Amino acid sequence: MPQATASTIDEYILQFPAAVQDILRKLRQVISEAAPDAEERMSYQMPTFYLHGNLVHFAAYKNHIGFYPAPSGIEAFRDELAIYKGAKGSVQFPLHEPIPYALIKEIVLFRVEENMGRKTSDRK
């Protein structure tokens, strides 16, 4: 879907149709609220939140939103995510179904805790 390489999350979002932009903005807001200290970046040509390492990535595709909370985030919420297509470190939320923002928030909170634990262990 995106034609050009975006250098910011705002540029990335603006490449999509209005309805998809609304979803991406809401997703960004949910992640920002769950991880207020995370830095926004573009990584792997996807919007990325970084907090002592990659926290989560997301991306829009023709028929779904890809959400990438690392394999640990997928594994920790395996039961809740079972209804969606996915892989070891990703899940696909179909655009024609409601996006599970509350679940995404919980996954982000889990990843924040996980990455903050990494920060603590790095200091030892």
Secondary structure, 3 states (H helix, E strand, C coil): CCCCCCCCHHHHHHCCCHHHHHHHHHHHHHHHHHCCCCEEEEECCEEEEECCCEEEEEEECCCEEEEECHHHHHHHCHHHHCCCEEECCEEEEECCCCCCHHHHHHHHHHHHHHHHHHHHHHHC
